[in-house]
Amino acid sequence: MMNNEERSIQNESTGKKITAKPISKKKRSNVKPEGFQEFEALAKGILEGQDLSYFEWLHKKHQEVVLHFNLSNKDFIAEMVKKVE
């Protein structure tokens, strides 16, 4: 049986193997929304004006997203941990 990831066939006229890679799903590109750079620059300016680091502020926002996700899914995460142990 052939591997799902890669399939090989032999060309009858040349005798060479031809390898076909599977069709991959199109990845979602991380395109920034229209106006993103302008608002990013404004946010950096505002935070720097308040003597705050934009990157520290952004890091805290990232932590909030992860913490909220973890708290929202705590039961599921606990079940997964039990299965691993």
Phi, psi and omega per residue, in radians:
M1 nan 2.525 -3.067
M2 -1.475 2.648 3.092
N3 -1.241 2.383 3.121
N4 -1.160 -0.466 -3.061
E5 -1.349 -0.571 -3.060
E6 -2.584 2.344 -3.138
R7 -2.122 2.400 3.131
S8 -2.097 2.429 3.019
I9 -2.308 2.725 3.141
Q10 -1.828 2.220 3.102
N11 -1.262 2.106 -3.061
E12 -1.160 -0.606 -3.079
S13 -1.350 -0.618 -3.113
T14 -1.797 -0.341 -3.114
G15 1.385 0.011 -3.130
K16 -1.484 2.585 3.069
K17 -1.436 2.411 3.078
I18 -2.020 2.183 -3.121
T19 -1.838 2.217 3.113
A20 -1.929 2.195 3.084
K21 -1.456 2.635 -3.120
P22 -1.183 2.703 3.072
I23 -1.281 2.114 -3.106
S24 -1.611 2.673 3.076
K25 -1.209 2.501 3.124
K26 -1.230 2.199 3.141
K27 -1.371 2.484 3.095
R28 -1.277 2.160 3.138
S29 -1.401 2.571 -3.140
N30 -1.585 1.324 -3.139
V31 -1.524 2.268 3.115
K32 -1.280 2.454 3.134
P33 -1.108 2.767 3.122
E34 -1.058 2.310 3.128
G35 1.500 0.027 -3.081
F36 -1.032 -0.845 -3.068
Q37 -1.096 -0.645 3.120
E38 -1.148 -0.787 3.138
F39 -1.209 -0.595 3.079
E40 -1.098 -0.781 3.134
A41 -1.108 -0.708 3.111
L42 -1.134 -0.753 3.128
A43 -1.101 -0.737 3.104
K44 -1.047 -0.773 -3.139
G45 -1.102 -0.763 3.141
I46 -1.096 -0.838 -3.109
L47 -1.149 -0.720 3.105
E48 -1.132 -0.604 3.071
G49 -1.128 -0.473 3.092
Q50 -1.630 0.200 3.133
D51 1.071 0.648 3.093
L52 -2.045 2.591 3.105
S53 -1.462 2.238 3.095
Y54 -1.038 -0.748 -3.069
F55 -1.247 -0.584 3.037
E56 -1.179 -0.718 3.096
W57 -1.082 -0.781 -3.135
L58 -1.134 -0.695 3.101
H59 -1.068 -0.736 3.102
K60 -1.100 -0.673 3.102
K61 -1.119 -0.725 3.090
H62 -1.067 -0.764 3.123
Q63 -1.080 -0.702 3.126
E64 -1.086 -0.724 3.134
V65 -1.086 -0.821 -3.123
V66 -1.151 -0.765 3.130
L67 -1.078 -0.790 3.119
H68 -1.065 -0.754 3.120
F69 -1.067 -0.808 -3.120
N70 -1.106 -0.731 3.132
L71 -1.188 -0.643 3.130
S72 -1.199 -0.464 -3.070
N73 -2.038 0.431 -3.031
K74 -1.061 -0.669 -3.137
D75 -1.151 -0.767 3.114
F76 -1.091 -0.770 3.141
I77 -1.099 -0.731 3.123
A78 -1.080 -0.715 3.115
E79 -1.129 -0.699 3.127
M80 -1.146 -0.677 3.112
V81 -1.124 -0.720 3.124
K82 -1.078 -0.664 -3.138
K83 -1.200 -0.590 -3.127
V84 -1.283 -0.647 -3.092
E85 -1.208 nan nan
